[in-house]
């Protein structure tokens, strides 16, 4: 059941991703790779490699739903 709710750090990332279609990793700092990996594994964000530079991320519909759930 813990995978249903996001924590404060995940909420911060999800909120930043709502502001743009694809966002490069450095704009989402200071979150680390483990935070992004967890969000990707939950299906809340998706990633794509950048041609020149860091990976980019965007929020999914599941991520928007998770963001709107209250943190227990």
CHARMM internal coordinates of N, CA and C (Angstrom, degrees):
IC EDIT
DIST 1 N 1 CA 1.4539
DIST 1 CA 1 C 1.5249
ANGL 1 N 1 CA 1 C 111.83
DIST 1 C 2 N 1.3234
ANGL 1 CA 1 C 2 N 118.40
DIHE 1 N 1 CA 1 C 2 N -22.31
DIST 2 N 2 CA 1.4597
ANGL 1 C 2 N 2 CA 120.82
DIHE 1 CA 1 C 2 N 2 CA -178.17
DIST 2 CA 2 C 1.5259
ANGL 2 N 2 CA 2 C 112.06
DIHE 1 C 2 N 2 CA 2 C -67.02
DIST 2 C 3 N 1.3337
ANGL 2 CA 2 C 3 N 117.95
DIHE 2 N 2 CA 2 C 3 N -21.89
DIST 3 N 3 CA 1.4592
ANGL 2 C 3 N 3 CA 120.12
DIHE 2 CA 2 C 3 N 3 CA 179.36
DIST 3 CA 3 C 1.5224
ANGL 3 N 3 CA 3 C 112.49
DIHE 2 C 3 N 3 CA 3 C -73.92
DIST 3 C 4 N 1.3107
ANGL 3 CA 3 C 4 N 117.33
DIHE 3 N 3 CA 3 C 4 N -11.93
DIST 4 N 4 CA 1.4535
ANGL 3 C 4 N 4 CA 121.26
DIHE 3 CA 3 C 4 N 4 CA -179.24
DIST 4 CA 4 C 1.5205
ANGL 4 N 4 CA 4 C 110.93
DIHE 3 C 4 N 4 CA 4 C -78.02
DIST 4 C 5 N 1.3263
ANGL 4 CA 4 C 5 N 116.78
DIHE 4 N 4 CA 4 C 5 N -33.01
DIST 5 N 5 CA 1.4495
ANGL 4 C 5 N 5 CA 121.33
DIHE 4 CA 4 C 5 N 5 CA -175.64
DIST 5 CA 5 C 1.5265
ANGL 5 N 5 CA 5 C 111.06
DIHE 4 C 5 N 5 CA 5 C -102.50
DIST 5 C 6 N 1.3110
ANGL 5 CA 5 C 6 N 115.34
DIHE 5 N 5 CA 5 C 6 N 147.25
DIST 6 N 6 CA 1.4607
ANGL 5 C 6 N 6 CA 120.20
DIHE 5 CA 5 C 6 N 6 CA 176.89
DIST 6 CA 6 C 1.5190
ANGL 6 N 6 CA 6 C 109.54
DIHE 5 C 6 N 6 CA 6 C -98.98
DIST 6 C 7 N 1.3380
ANGL 6 CA 6 C 7 N 115.45
DIHE 6 N 6 CA 6 C 7 N 154.00
DIST 7 N 7 CA 1.4569
ANGL 6 C 7 N 7 CA 119.44
DIHE 6 CA 6 C 7 N 7 CA 175.10
DIST 7 CA 7 C 1.5332
ANGL 7 N 7 CA 7 C 108.46
DIHE 6 C 7 N 7 CA 7 C -95.08
DIST 7 C 8 N 1.3104
ANGL 7 CA 7 C 8 N 116.88
DIHE 7 N 7 CA 7 C 8 N 179.43
DIST 8 N 8 CA 1.4665
ANGL 7 C 8 N 8 CA 121.13
DIHE 7 CA 7 C 8 N 8 CA -175.68
DIST 8 CA 8 C 1.5274
ANGL 8 N 8 CA 8 C 112.45
DIHE 7 C 8 N 8 CA 8 C -61.21
DIST 8 C 9 N 1.3244
ANGL 8 CA 8 C 9 N 117.80
DIHE 8 N 8 CA 8 C 9 N -40.32
DIST 9 N 9 CA 1.4614
ANGL 8 C 9 N 9 CA 120.68
DIHE 8 CA 8 C 9 N 9 CA 179.95
DIST 9 CA 9 C 1.5344
ANGL 9 N 9 CA 9 C 110.41
DIHE 8 C 9 N 9 CA 9 C -65.22
DIST 9 C 10 N 1.3263
ANGL 9 CA 9 C 10 N 116.12
DIHE 9 N 9 CA 9 C 10 N -42.87
DIST 10 N 10 CA 1.4628
ANGL 9 C 10 N 10 CA 120.09
DIHE 9 CA 9 C 10 N 10 CA 178.16
DIST 10 CA 10 C 1.5286
ANGL 10 N 10 CA 10 C 110.61
DIHE 9 C 10 N 10 CA 10 C -65.69
DIST 10 C 11 N 1.3197
ANGL 10 CA 10 C 11 N 116.83
DIHE 10 N 10 CA 10 C 11 N -38.90
DIST 11 N 11 CA 1.4633
ANGL 10 C 11 N 11 CA 121.18
DIHE 10 CA 10 C 11 N 11 CA 177.43
DIST 11 CA 11 C 1.5282
ANGL 11 N 11 CA 11 C 110.80
DIHE 10 C 11 N 11 CA 11 C -59.03
DIST 11 C 12 N 1.3182
ANGL 11 CA 11 C 12 N 116.75
DIHE 11 N 11 CA 11 C 12 N -41.61
DIST 12 N 12 CA 1.4574
ANGL 11 C 12 N 12 CA 121.55
DIHE 11 CA 11 C 12 N 12 CA 179.24
DIST 12 CA 12 C 1.5299
ANGL 12 N 12 CA 12 C 110.73
DIHE 11 C 12 N 12 CA 12 C -60.97
DIST 12 C 13 N 1.3175
ANGL 12 CA 12 C 13 N 116.86
DIHE 12 N 12 CA 12 C 13 N -46.08
DIST 13 N 13 CA 1.4673
ANGL 12 C 13 N 13 CA 120.84
DIHE 12 CA 12 C 13 N 13 CA 179.54
DIST 13 CA 13 C 1.5199
ANGL 13 N 13 CA 13 C 110.58
DIHE 12 C 13 N 13 CA 13 C -64.40
DIST 13 C 14 N 1.3314
ANGL 13 CA 13 C 14 N 117.02
DIHE 13 N 13 CA 13 C 14 N -47.13
DIST 14 N 14 CA 1.4643
ANGL 13 C 14 N 14 CA 120.24
DIHE 13 CA 13 C 14 N 14 CA -179.72
DIST 14 CA 14 C 1.5213
ANGL 14 N 14 CA 14 C 111.36
DIHE 13 C 14 N 14 CA 14 C -59.72
DIST 14 C 15 N 1.3234
ANGL 14 CA 14 C 15 N 116.85
DIHE 14 N 14 CA 14 C 15 N -40.90
DIST 15 N 15 CA 1.4603
ANGL 14 C 15 N 15 CA 120.30
DIHE 14 CA 14 C 15 N 15 CA 179.33
DIST 15 CA 15 C 1.5292
ANGL 15 N 15 CA 15 C 111.16
DIHE 14 C 15 N 15 CA 15 C -63.72
DIST 15 C 16 N 1.3229
ANGL 15 CA 15 C 16 N 117.17
DIHE 15 N 15 CA 15 C 16 N -43.13
DIST 16 N 16 CA 1.4694
ANGL 15 C 16 N 16 CA 120.42
DIHE 15 CA 15 C 16 N 16 CA 178.53
DIST 16 CA 16 C 1.5222
ANGL 16 N 16 CA 16 C 111.20
DIHE 15 C 16 N 16 CA 16 C -63.37
DIST 16 C 17 N 1.3311
ANGL 16 CA 16 C 17 N 116.79
DIHE 16 N 16 CA 16 C 17 N -35.92
DIST 17 N 17 CA 1.4622
ANGL 16 C 17 N 17 CA 120.12
DIHE 16 CA 16 C 17 N 17 CA -178.75
DIST 17 CA 17 C 1.5226
ANGL 17 N 17 CA 17 C 112.78
DIHE 16 C 17 N 17 CA 17 C -74.01
DIST 17 C 18 N 1.3006
ANGL 17 CA 17 C 18 N 118.07
DIHE 17 N 17 CA 17 C 18 N -18.45
DIST 18 N 18 CA 1.4620
ANGL 17 C 18 N 18 CA 120.77
DIHE 17 CA 17 C 18 N 18 CA 176.95
DIST 18 CA 18 C 1.5281
ANGL 18 N 18 CA 18 C 111.73
DIHE 17 C 18 N 18 CA 18 C -72.03
DIST 18 C 19 N 1.3146
ANGL 18 CA 18 C 19 N 116.48
DIHE 18 N 18 CA 18 C 19 N -15.42
DIST 19 N 19 CA 1.4555
ANGL 18 C 19 N 19 CA 120.94
DIHE 18 CA 18 C 19 N 19 CA -174.19
DIST 19 CA 19 C 1.5238
ANGL 19 N 19 CA 19 C 113.81
DIHE 18 C 19 N 19 CA 19 C -88.46
DIST 19 C 20 N 1.3291
ANGL 19 CA 19 C 20 N 118.18
DIHE 19 N 19 CA 19 C 20 N -10.06
DIST 20 N 20 CA 1.4605
ANGL 19 C 20 N 20 CA 120.41
DIHE 19 CA 19 C 20 N 20 CA -178.33
DIST 20 CA 20 C 1.5217
ANGL 20 N 20 CA 20 C 109.68
DIHE 19 C 20 N 20 CA 20 C -153.55
DIST 20 C 21 N 1.3153
ANGL 20 CA 20 C 21 N 117.56
DIHE 20 N 20 CA 20 C 21 N 157.57
DIST 21 N 21 CA 1.4599
ANGL 20 C 21 N 21 CA 121.63
DIHE 20 CA 20 C 21 N 21 CA -179.29
DIST 21 CA 21 C 1.5310
ANGL 21 N 21 CA 21 C 111.04
DIHE 20 C 21 N 21 CA 21 C -66.46
DIST 21 C 22 N 1.3160
ANGL 21 CA 21 C 22 N 118.98
DIHE 21 N 21 CA 21 C 22 N -62.22
DIST 22 N 22 CA 1.4697
ANGL 21 C 22 N 22 CA 123.42
DIHE 21 CA 21 C 22 N 22 CA 177.17
DIST 22 CA 22 C 1.5157
ANGL 22 N 22 CA 22 C 107.54
DIHE 21 C 22 N 22 CA 22 C -121.78
DIST 22 C 23 N 1.3213
ANGL 22 CA 22 C 23 N 116.48
DIHE 22 N 22 CA 22 C 23 N 130.26
DIST 23 N 23 CA 1.4582
ANGL 22 C 23 N 23 CA 121.60
DIHE 22 CA 22 C 23 N 23 CA -176.52
DIST 23 CA 23 C 1.5236
ANGL 23 N 23 CA 23 C 109.47
DIHE 22 C 23 N 23 CA 23 C -123.02
DIST 23 C 24 N 1.3474
ANGL 23 CA 23 C 24 N 117.75
DIHE 23 N 23 CA 23 C 24 N 128.26
DIST 24 N 24 CA 1.4669
ANGL 23 C 24 N 24 CA 120.20
DIHE 23 CA 23 C 24 N 24 CA 178.71
DIST 24 CA 24 C 1.5313
ANGL 24 N 24 CA 24 C 111.81
DIHE 23 C 24 N 24 CA 24 C -69.47
DIST 24 C 25 N 1.2947
ANGL 24 CA 24 C 25 N 115.34
DIHE 24 N 24 CA 24 C 25 N 148.45
DIST 25 N 25 CA 1.4640
ANGL 24 C 25 N 25 CA 123.52
DIHE 24 CA 24 C 25 N 25 CA -177.05
DIST 25 CA 25 C 1.5326
ANGL 25 N 25 CA 25 C 113.10
DIHE 24 C 25 N 25 CA 25 C -49.42
DIST 25 C 26 N 1.3363
ANGL 25 CA 25 C 26 N 120.67
DIHE 25 N 25 CA 25 C 26 N -46.58
DIST 26 N 26 CA 1.4762
ANGL 25 C 26 N 26 CA 120.04
DIHE 25 CA 25 C 26 N 26 CA -178.00
DIST 26 CA 26 C 1.5295
ANGL 26 N 26 CA 26 C 114.20
DIHE 25 C 26 N 26 CA 26 C -59.06
DIST 26 C 27 N 1.3186
ANGL 26 CA 26 C 27 N 118.65
DIHE 26 N 26 CA 26 C 27 N -28.48
DIST 27 N 27 CA 1.4716
ANGL 26 C 27 N 27 CA 120.70
DIHE 26 CA 26 C 27 N 27 CA 179.01
DIST 27 CA 27 C 1.5190
ANGL 27 N 27 CA 27 C 112.30
DIHE 26 C 27 N 27 CA 27 C -73.28
DIST 27 C 28 N 1.3277
ANGL 27 CA 27 C 28 N 115.66
DIHE 27 N 27 CA 27 C 28 N -12.09
DIST 28 N 28 CA 1.4590
ANGL 27 C 28 N 28 CA 120.45
DIHE 27 CA 27 C 28 N 28 CA -178.49
DIST 28 CA 28 C 1.5219
ANGL 28 N 28 CA 28 C 112.04
DIHE 27 C 28 N 28 CA 28 C -103.58
DIST 28 C 29 N 1.3204
ANGL 28 CA 28 C 29 N 117.09
DIHE 28 N 28 CA 28 C 29 N 6.45
DIST 29 N 29 CA 1.4648
ANGL 28 C 29 N 29 CA 122.41
DIHE 28 CA 28 C 29 N 29 CA -179.41
DIST 29 CA 29 C 1.5177
ANGL 29 N 29 CA 29 C 109.18
DIHE 28 C 29 N 29 CA 29 C -61.46
DIST 29 C 30 N 1.2879
ANGL 29 CA 29 C 30 N 118.23
DIHE 29 N 29 CA 29 C 30 N 151.26
DIST 30 N 30 CA 1.4540
ANGL 29 C 30 N 30 CA 129.84
DIHE 29 CA 29 C 30 N 30 CA 17.47
DIST 30 CA 30 C 1.5238
ANGL 30 N 30 CA 30 C 114.65
DIHE 29 C 30 N 30 CA 30 C -98.96
DIST 30 C 31 N 1.3097
ANGL 30 CA 30 C 31 N 119.41
DIHE 30 N 30 CA 30 C 31 N 17.62
DIST 31 N 31 CA 1.4628
ANGL 30 C 31 N 31 CA 120.73
DIHE 30 CA 30 C 31 N 31 CA -179.75
DIST 31 CA 31 C 1.5299
ANGL 31 N 31 CA 31 C 110.78
DIHE 30 C 31 N 31 CA 31 C -64.05
DIST 31 C 32 N 1.3203
ANGL 31 CA 31 C 32 N 115.06
DIHE 31 N 31 CA 31 C 32 N 143.88
DIST 32 N 32 CA 1.4556
ANGL 31 C 32 N 32 CA 120.60
DIHE 31 CA 31 C 32 N 32 CA -178.28
DIST 32 CA 32 C 1.5142
ANGL 32 N 32 CA 32 C 112.73
DIHE 31 C 32 N 32 CA 32 C -98.59
DIST 32 C 33 N 1.3227
ANGL 32 CA 32 C 33 N 114.56
DIHE 32 N 32 CA 32 C 33 N 179.64
DIST 33 N 33 CA 1.4566
ANGL 32 C 33 N 33 CA 121.51
DIHE 32 CA 32 C 33 N 33 CA -176.89
DIST 33 CA 33 C 1.5234
ANGL 33 N 33 CA 33 C 112.60
DIHE 32 C 33 N 33 CA 33 C -60.93
DIST 33 C 34 N 1.3274
ANGL 33 CA 33 C 34 N 117.89
DIHE 33 N 33 CA 33 C 34 N -33.20
DIST 34 N 34 CA 1.4720
ANGL 33 C 34 N 34 CA 119.49
DIHE 33 CA 33 C 34 N 34 CA -179.08
DIST 34 CA 34 C 1.5274
ANGL 34 N 34 CA 34 C 111.23
DIHE 33 C 34 N 34 CA 34 C -66.40
DIST 34 C 35 N 1.3286
ANGL 34 CA 34 C 35 N 117.24
DIHE 34 N 34 CA 34 C 35 N -35.87
DIST 35 N 35 CA 1.4646
ANGL 34 C 35 N 35 CA 120.41
DIHE 34 CA 34 C 35 N 35 CA 177.74
DIST 35 CA 35 C 1.5242
ANGL 35 N 35 CA 35 C 109.52
DIHE 34 C 35 N 35 CA 35 C -65.63
DIST 35 C 36 N 1.3289
ANGL 35 CA 35 C 36 N 116.42
DIHE 35 N 35 CA 35 C 36 N -46.17
DIST 36 N 36 CA 1.4610
ANGL 35 C 36 N 36 CA 120.12
DIHE 35 CA 35 C 36 N 36 CA 179.99
DIST 36 CA 36 C 1.5186
ANGL 36 N 36 CA 36 C 111.35
DIHE 35 C 36 N 36 CA 36 C -64.95
DIST 36 C 37 N 1.3284
ANGL 36 CA 36 C 37 N 116.94
DIHE 36 N 36 CA 36 C 37 N -40.92
DIST 37 N 37 CA 1.4585
ANGL 36 C 37 N 37 CA 121.04
DIHE 36 CA 36 C 37 N 37 CA 178.27
DIST 37 CA 37 C 1.5160
ANGL 37 N 37 CA 37 C 111.83
DIHE 36 C 37 N 37 CA 37 C -60.64
DIST 37 C 38 N 1.3254
ANGL 37 CA 37 C 38 N 116.24
DIHE 37 N 37 CA 37 C 38 N -41.65
DIST 38 N 38 CA 1.4601
ANGL 37 C 38 N 38 CA 120.56
DIHE 37 CA 37 C 38 N 38 CA 177.89
DIST 38 CA 38 C 1.5167
ANGL 38 N 38 CA 38 C 112.34
DIHE 37 C 38 N 38 CA 38 C -64.20
DIST 38 C 39 N 1.3143
ANGL 38 CA 38 C 39 N 116.15
DIHE 38 N 38 CA 38 C 39 N -41.75
DIST 39 N 39 CA 1.4626
ANGL 38 C 39 N 39 CA 120.20
DIHE 38 CA 38 C 39 N 39 CA 179.75
DIST 39 CA 39 C 1.5300
ANGL 39 N 39 CA 39 C 111.57
DIHE 38 C 39 N 39 CA 39 C -67.29
DIST 39 C 40 N 1.3264
ANGL 39 CA 39 C 40 N 116.53
DIHE 39 N 39 CA 39 C 40 N -38.93
DIST 40 N 40 CA 1.4712
ANGL 39 C 40 N 40 CA 120.67
DIHE 39 CA 39 C 40 N 40 CA 176.79
DIST 40 CA 40 C 1.5262
ANGL 40 N 40 CA 40 C 109.62
DIHE 39 C 40 N 40 CA 40 C -65.41
DIST 40 C 41 N 1.3346
ANGL 40 CA 40 C 41 N 117.23
DIHE 40 N 40 CA 40 C 41 N -45.20
DIST 41 N 41 CA 1.4632
ANGL 40 C 41 N 41 CA 121.19
DIHE 40 CA 40 C 41 N 41 CA -179.71
DIST 41 CA 41 C 1.5189
ANGL 41 N 41 CA 41 C 112.37
DIHE 40 C 41 N 41 CA 41 C -61.37
DIST 41 C 42 N 1.3269
ANGL 41 CA 41 C 42 N 117.19
DIHE 41 N 41 CA 41 C 42 N -34.20
DIST 42 N 42 CA 1.4651
ANGL 41 C 42 N 42 CA 120.89
DIHE 41 CA 41 C 42 N 42 CA 178.19
DIST 42 CA 42 C 1.5308
ANGL 42 N 42 CA 42 C 111.72
DIHE 41 C 42 N 42 CA 42 C -77.11
DIST 42 C 43 N 1.3241
ANGL 42 CA 42 C 43 N 116.87
DIHE 42 N 42 CA 42 C 43 N -12.67
DIST 43 N 43 CA 1.4576
ANGL 42 C 43 N 43 CA 120.42
DIHE 42 CA 42 C 43 N 43 CA -178.19
DIST 43 CA 43 C 1.5140
ANGL 43 N 43 CA 43 C 113.42
DIHE 42 C 43 N 43 CA 43 C 82.89
DIST 43 C 44 N 1.3348
ANGL 43 CA 43 C 44 N 116.67
DIHE 43 N 43 CA 43 C 44 N 13.71
DIST 44 N 44 CA 1.4553
ANGL 43 C 44 N 44 CA 120.64
DIHE 43 CA 43 C 44 N 44 CA -177.81
DIST 44 CA 44 C 1.5261
ANGL 44 N 44 CA 44 C 112.56
DIHE 43 C 44 N 44 CA 44 C -84.39
DIST 44 C 45 N 1.3209
ANGL 44 CA 44 C 45 N 117.25
DIHE 44 N 44 CA 44 C 45 N -24.24
DIST 45 N 45 CA 1.4597
ANGL 44 C 45 N 45 CA 121.51
DIHE 44 CA 44 C 45 N 45 CA 174.72
DIST 45 CA 45 C 1.5226
ANGL 45 N 45 CA 45 C 107.83
DIHE 44 C 45 N 45 CA 45 C -137.04
DIST 45 C 46 N 1.3296
ANGL 45 CA 45 C 46 N 115.41
DIHE 45 N 45 CA 45 C 46 N 162.23
DIST 46 N 46 CA 1.4517
ANGL 45 C 46 N 46 CA 120.35
DIHE 45 CA 45 C 46 N 46 CA 172.85
DIST 46 CA 46 C 1.5184
ANGL 46 N 46 CA 46 C 108.11
DIHE 45 C 46 N 46 CA 46 C -127.85
DIST 46 C 47 N 1.3130
ANGL 46 CA 46 C 47 N 115.27
DIHE 46 N 46 CA 46 C 47 N 155.58
DIST 47 N 47 CA 1.4598
ANGL 46 C 47 N 47 CA 119.54
DIHE 46 CA 46 C 47 N 47 CA -178.02
DIST 47 CA 47 C 1.5138
ANGL 47 N 47 CA 47 C 109.84
DIHE 46 C 47 N 47 CA 47 C -124.14
DIST 47 C 48 N 1.3114
ANGL 47 CA 47 C 48 N 113.71
DIHE 47 N 47 CA 47 C 48 N 159.63
DIST 48 N 48 CA 1.4600
ANGL 47 C 48 N 48 CA 120.63
DIHE 47 CA 47 C 48 N 48 CA 172.61
DIST 48 CA 48 C 1.5171
ANGL 48 N 48 CA 48 C 107.38
DIHE 47 C 48 N 48 CA 48 C -145.42
DIST 48 C 49 N 1.3114
ANGL 48 CA 48 C 49 N 116.23
DIHE 48 N 48 CA 48 C 49 N 141.67
DIST 49 N 49 CA 1.4634
ANGL 48 C 49 N 49 CA 118.09
DIHE 48 CA 48 C 49 N 49 CA 177.43
DIST 49 CA 49 C 1.5253
ANGL 49 N 49 CA 49 C 109.43
DIHE 48 C 49 N 49 CA 49 C -71.30
DIST 49 C 50 N 1.2974
ANGL 49 CA 49 C 50 N 115.39
DIHE 49 N 49 CA 49 C 50 N 144.77
DIST 50 N 50 CA 1.4602
ANGL 49 C 50 N 50 CA 120.51
DIHE 49 CA 49 C 50 N 50 CA 177.12
DIST 50 CA 50 C 1.5203
ANGL 50 N 50 CA 50 C 109.06
DIHE 49 C 50 N 50 CA 50 C -89.33
DIST 50 C 51 N 1.3213
ANGL 50 CA 50 C 51 N 116.20
DIHE 50 N 50 CA 50 C 51 N 146.73
DIST 51 N 51 CA 1.4614
ANGL 50 C 51 N 51 CA 120.23
DIHE 50 CA 50 C 51 N 51 CA 177.58
DIST 51 CA 51 C 1.5246
ANGL 51 N 51 CA 51 C 110.62
DIHE 50 C 51 N 51 CA 51 C -65.14
DIST 51 C 52 N 1.3072
ANGL 51 CA 51 C 52 N 115.47
DIHE 51 N 51 CA 51 C 52 N -45.14
DIST 52 N 52 CA 1.4604
ANGL 51 C 52 N 52 CA 122.16
DIHE 51 CA 51 C 52 N 52 CA 180.00
DIST 52 CA 52 C 1.5180
ANGL 52 N 52 CA 52 C 108.93
DIHE 51 C 52 N 52 CA 52 C -131.30
DIST 52 C 53 N 1.3162
ANGL 52 CA 52 C 53 N 117.21
DIHE 52 N 52 CA 52 C 53 N 94.51
DIST 53 N 53 CA 1.4566
ANGL 52 C 53 N 53 CA 118.64
DIHE 52 CA 52 C 53 N 53 CA 177.50
DIST 53 CA 53 C 1.5084
ANGL 53 N 53 CA 53 C 112.99
DIHE 52 C 53 N 53 CA 53 C 127.34
DIST 53 C 54 N 1.3479
ANGL 53 CA 53 C 54 N 115.46
DIHE 53 N 53 CA 53 C 54 N -159.90
DIST 54 N 54 CA 1.4667
ANGL 53 C 54 N 54 CA 121.13
DIHE 53 CA 53 C 54 N 54 CA -173.70
DIST 54 CA 54 C 1.5271
ANGL 54 N 54 CA 54 C 111.91
DIHE 53 C 54 N 54 CA 54 C -75.43
DIST 54 C 55 N 1.3226
ANGL 54 CA 54 C 55 N 115.01
DIHE 54 N 54 CA 54 C 55 N 163.10
DIST 55 N 55 CA 1.4611
ANGL 54 C 55 N 55 CA 121.40
DIHE 54 CA 54 C 55 N 55 CA 175.71
DIST 55 CA 55 C 1.5254
ANGL 55 N 55 CA 55 C 109.24
DIHE 54 C 55 N 55 CA 55 C -63.67
DIST 55 C 56 N 1.3193
ANGL 55 CA 55 C 56 N 115.17
DIHE 55 N 55 CA 55 C 56 N 153.84
DIST 56 N 56 CA 1.4566
ANGL 55 C 56 N 56 CA 121.64
DIHE 55 CA 55 C 56 N 56 CA 177.88
DIST 56 CA 56 C 1.5236
ANGL 56 N 56 CA 56 C 109.38
DIHE 55 C 56 N 56 CA 56 C -117.31
DIST 56 C 57 N 1.3246
ANGL 56 CA 56 C 57 N 115.71
DIHE 56 N 56 CA 56 C 57 N 153.39
DIST 57 N 57 CA 1.4576
ANGL 56 C 57 N 57 CA 122.15
DIHE 56 CA 56 C 57 N 57 CA -177.32
DIST 57 CA 57 C 1.5147
ANGL 57 N 57 CA 57 C 110.38
DIHE 56 C 57 N 57 CA 57 C -132.27
DIST 57 C 58 N 1.3477
ANGL 57 CA 57 C 58 N 115.18
DIHE 57 N 57 CA 57 C 58 N 153.80
DIST 58 N 58 CA 1.4630
ANGL 57 C 58 N 58 CA 120.39
DIHE 57 CA 57 C 58 N 58 CA 170.10
DIST 58 CA 58 C 1.5208
ANGL 58 N 58 CA 58 C 108.62
DIHE 57 C 58 N 58 CA 58 C -145.35
DIST 58 C 59 N 1.3138
ANGL 58 CA 58 C 59 N 115.41
DIHE 58 N 58 CA 58 C 59 N 156.21
DIST 59 N 59 CA 1.4634
ANGL 58 C 59 N 59 CA 122.01
DIHE 58 CA 58 C 59 N 59 CA -177.94
DIST 59 CA 59 C 1.5267
ANGL 59 N 59 CA 59 C 109.43
DIHE 58 C 59 N 59 CA 59 C -80.40
DIST 59 C 60 N 1.3143
ANGL 59 CA 59 C 60 N 116.73
DIHE 59 N 59 CA 59 C 60 N 148.14
DIST 60 N 60 CA 1.4620
ANGL 59 C 60 N 60 CA 122.45
DIHE 59 CA 59 C 60 N 60 CA 176.29
DIST 60 CA 60 C 1.5309
ANGL 60 N 60 CA 60 C 108.93
DIHE 59 C 60 N 60 CA 60 C -102.88
DIST 60 C 61 N 1.3215
ANGL 60 CA 60 C 61 N 116.25
DIHE 60 N 60 CA 60 C 61 N 174.23
DIST 61 N 61 CA 1.4630
ANGL 60 C 61 N 61 CA 119.51
DIHE 60 CA 60 C 61 N 61 CA 176.16
DIST 61 CA 61 C 1.5268
ANGL 61 N 61 CA 61 C 111.02
DIHE 60 C 61 N 61 CA 61 C -61.56
DIST 61 C 62 N 1.3284
ANGL 61 CA 61 C 62 N 116.55
DIHE 61 N 61 CA 61 C 62 N -38.97
DIST 62 N 62 CA 1.4674
ANGL 61 C 62 N 62 CA 120.40
DIHE 61 CA 61 C 62 N 62 CA 177.61
DIST 62 CA 62 C 1.5244
ANGL 62 N 62 CA 62 C 110.36
DIHE 61 C 62 N 62 CA 62 C -62.73
DIST 62 C 63 N 1.3206
ANGL 62 CA 62 C 63 N 117.63
DIHE 62 N 62 CA 62 C 63 N -36.92
DIST 63 N 63 CA 1.4570
ANGL 62 C 63 N 63 CA 121.72
DIHE 62 CA 62 C 63 N 63 CA 176.86
DIST 63 CA 63 C 1.5035
ANGL 63 N 63 CA 63 C 112.48
DIHE 62 C 63 N 63 CA 63 C -65.48
DIST 63 C 64 N 1.3342
ANGL 63 CA 63 C 64 N 116.00
DIHE 63 N 63 CA 63 C 64 N -38.36
DIST 64 N 64 CA 1.4733
ANGL 63 C 64 N 64 CA 119.42
DIHE 63 CA 63 C 64 N 64 CA 177.26
DIST 64 CA 64 C 1.5197
ANGL 64 N 64 CA 64 C 110.93
DIHE 63 C 64 N 64 CA 64 C -64.96
DIST 64 C 65 N 1.3331
ANGL 64 CA 64 C 65 N 115.99
DIHE 64 N 64 CA 64 C 65 N -39.66
DIST 65 N 65 CA 1.4719
ANGL 64 C 65 N 65 CA 119.58
DIHE 64 CA 64 C 65 N 65 CA 176.81
DIST 65 CA 65 C 1.5164
ANGL 65 N 65 CA 65 C 110.77
DIHE 64 C 65 N 65 CA 65 C -64.60
DIST 65 C 66 N 1.3296
ANGL 65 CA 65 C 66 N 117.53
DIHE 65 N 65 CA 65 C 66 N -43.80
DIST 66 N 66 CA 1.4618
ANGL 65 C 66 N 66 CA 121.19
DIHE 65 CA 65 C 66 N 66 CA 179.61
DIST 66 CA 66 C 1.5236
ANGL 66 N 66 CA 66 C 111.05
DIHE 65 C 66 N 66 CA 66 C -63.51
DIST 66 C 67 N 1.3261
ANGL 66 CA 66 C 67 N 116.61
DIHE 66 N 66 CA 66 C 67 N -38.51
DIST 67 N 67 CA 1.4559
ANGL 66 C 67 N 67 CA 120.33
DIHE 66 CA 66 C 67 N 67 CA 179.87
DIST 67 CA 67 C 1.5312
ANGL 67 N 67 CA 67 C 111.10
DIHE 66 C 67 N 67 CA 67 C -62.31
DIST 67 C 68 N 1.3130
ANGL 67 CA 67 C 68 N 116.70
DIHE 67 N 67 CA 67 C 68 N -35.69
DIST 68 N 68 CA 1.4629
ANGL 67 C 68 N 68 CA 120.85
DIHE 67 CA 67 C 68 N 68 CA -176.16
DIST 68 CA 68 C 1.5277
ANGL 68 N 68 CA 68 C 114.03
DIHE 67 C 68 N 68 CA 68 C -82.08
DIST 68 C 69 N 1.3345
ANGL 68 CA 68 C 69 N 117.50
DIHE 68 N 68 CA 68 C 69 N -8.69
DIST 69 N 69 CA 1.4632
ANGL 68 C 69 N 69 CA 120.09
DIHE 68 CA 68 C 69 N 69 CA 175.40
DIST 69 CA 69 C 1.5297
ANGL 69 N 69 CA 69 C 109.13
DIHE 68 C 69 N 69 CA 69 C -78.08
DIST 69 C 70 N 1.3080
ANGL 69 CA 69 C 70 N 118.35
DIHE 69 N 69 CA 69 C 70 N 141.29
DIST 70 N 70 CA 1.4693
ANGL 69 C 70 N 70 CA 119.62
DIHE 69 CA 69 C 70 N 70 CA 177.90
DIST 70 CA 70 C 1.5274
ANGL 70 N 70 CA 70 C 110.59
DIHE 69 C 70 N 70 CA 70 C -68.59
DIST 70 C 71 N 1.3234
ANGL 70 CA 70 C 71 N 115.80
DIHE 70 N 70 CA 70 C 71 N 144.70
DIST 71 N 71 CA 1.4611
ANGL 70 C 71 N 71 CA 120.67
DIHE 70 CA 70 C 71 N 71 CA 176.13
DIST 71 CA 71 C 1.5245
ANGL 71 N 71 CA 71 C 107.67
DIHE 70 C 71 N 71 CA 71 C -75.60
DIST 71 C 72 N 1.3480
ANGL 71 CA 71 C 72 N 117.41
DIHE 71 N 71 CA 71 C 72 N 124.24
DIST 72 N 72 CA 1.4681
ANGL 71 C 72 N 72 CA 119.00
DIHE 71 CA 71 C 72 N 72 CA -177.82
DIST 72 CA 72 C 1.5146
ANGL 72 N 72 CA 72 C 112.13
DIHE 71 C 72 N 72 CA 72 C -70.63
END
COOR INIT
IC SEED 1 N 1 CA 1 C
IC BUILD
